[in-house]
């Protein structure tokens, strides 16, 4: 068993930590607040991911360092460059593999299912930031300084996904309580949805299998479904009345963005929700012999998690 260091204790980092401890690894979970799950085998540390010396010290003797950090959208331009440089440098200094949690912002607006070898020509500023991060990390790998891989998923859902997920606070609890759902795009366009436990498993696989290094991979993700179809299936599985799904008018999204930094940043990503946005994960599945969690199983787990959360709140 080895030592694994995870930067970021959010919806993905915490699940990676829990999965690693289940497999008997030593885990150091790093966040600004020192938060994370209270599980045996997880050492929670309060530290700044942009502090290279501190991160290198924490990563000493580790097999892998995971970048699961997720700064607020409106702070990407300020926060990502120093954190990315710090984490890459810490992995290099410690001789650890560097596993980056990526996303699909790096690709052009798709006209077909996205693959890992698609050109990195993003239409957004946030996509350009992620492309720069990946190219710098890959250059370090190709120079023989550090082993690097990146694991990319589509929009997340599942236990632990809250306000940052389109299938979190704005969907599941509202369906369970019979409220209207308002979607920022076209609810009838096919879209890939990536289950967070599958993300955690893919990151751990990438960190522990030498075949992963030197390229990007897509998380095993099931067939695309429209937002409306997901909402309808959630209601069927939950045994509640069918959903009332409405489209949020574009003008309303733009107006709300003037008051909410998060919503304001969604404007340049709106292309992902008004046309087909589909991920192809066959490379990862074929190489590592894995498959995505069946959608009904993933949705049932999501419903159970939300019901438990709502019961505790009540």
Steps between C-alpha positions, in 0.01 A plus 500: 500500500620852426466860602264727308462877539181672385475877454134596532240356738189576297251272327772302319803524728310370801374197308849427367629510858229263623562256213875494560459430872262215420783350296747534787703800381637781715315820408583866560205725412596865459266801494509858623275415794624149572154359427400159370346171609576372850623154406783287639806529281435855378727772635337837438737794462427872473732644235500727195536307175694793352775457765744285304741432787220396734341274236838345415559423868156340533557299181841365602501121468163494320415284201261758361379856542145572383391845388130507597495871576200697376525878550187711441434564131548875528846451655647252252725756330649607834506170690581227251846605370676508841324184620573306181866605509525409868344156468700407191817613673414311819443176311829544315693577819353200681533259208125432514267436210281803429131428432290795386123515521409669173184584307364535147543878478827436313325396179327702232121517498435142389336384182543134594587299814817636659814284508830551679690568177268783390673836438533717810332812361254615768254784438520625860756674720458227762574237238816684400618497863451124521678443168801698622509297823492171313762599242741613771452175691535288185819685403646413841407136441653494153818655640523209745458719807177348634233245407174673409148407397167684486153350550207692346129460566183674396254668739503320834212353694459265793538494878682808625422714195328818613489856367782454246309225319219550247358178643550608862311759702320636196357162401465208740359666815263706288371188324452322831290790629297556183653832396558635150847443353667775300785402270757742360489350150289277277371209715446287189860492375702180563760554772756281675473478880791352696436323831737626771586156645611404146721812496664394828558147372650630176742727686618217724538269199706763318724549804568130551537370142812593303306491174333830591806727489567748223149562369147607592207263555123529519318366804272204420168669430169349395295581189396862466156599630308821473448699819126442468546124466722493810239695696222267386697188594590647838131555572413145392768349723408726790128429466405866475288686241661576166718810472410847382815599309526853364774678308655799674477786247841611378430860595420390854827308528692804380315728741559265793866485404534869575428421866643148535867439405427128455210557259693774322777254418254253346435730204816400312423132565140514385592331169530175695128504587331613179640235263603134532786465750612138499813330638661185358673298774578183306880541530500486879243221512690282252845564647415450867205261470252727675145613430281785621250437776160425339290816497210356701737384772674838508170690515366272775813564710464872437136499610585303816779743590277803453214348698736428788628858485149646492389278788789618715425862417134451596 
